[in-house]
Amino acid sequence: MERAKKVHGMGDFPSAVFFAQQSVEKAVKAMIESRGEYIYNYGPRLANEFLKIFQDE
């Protein structure tokens, strides 16, 4: 996220969005892995698995 903030401050908004998205994906993946599930293919499956695992919380 620090990298996203840095490039945002330099006006490089596309890169800022890219790095912010990577940070969110890594955080979601870590939350899923904390439940003993592992996802090796990102994309739409990551969001679907996250919702399936955490829907009751």
N, C-alpha and C positions, 0 to 999 in steps of 0.2 A: 504494500500500500504506500510505503514511503516513495517508491519509484513513481507511482501514479501521481502523488502530490507534487513531486519534483517537476515532472514534465508538464503537469497542469500549470504550475507557476511559470513555466517558460512559454506557455501558450500552445503547447502541442496536445490539443484536446483528443485527437484520435488515439494517440499513444496512451494518454491518461485513462481513457475508457478501456483500452485493451488491458493495461496493467491492473486496473481496478477489477475487471472481470476475472482475471487470473487469480487475484487475491480471494475473491468470493468463491470461486470454484475450489480452491485449495481448502478454504474454511469448511465448505459444505462436505467435501470429501473427507476431511478429518472428523467431522461430526458423524458421518456414516460409518467410518472405520472404527469409531469409538463404540459402536454397537456390534462390532464383529462382522460387518458386511464389507466387501471390497469391490470396488468398481474400477475397471481398467480402461473403460471407454467412456469418455466424457460426452458432452452434447446433451441432447434431450433426455437421454437415459439417466443422467445425473439428477436432474430435477425430478423425474418420475420416481426414482428410488428414494430420494430425500423425502418426498411427500408420502410415499408408502410407509417408510420407517417411522416418520415423526407425525403422522396424521392425527394420532390420538393425544398429542401433547399440546 
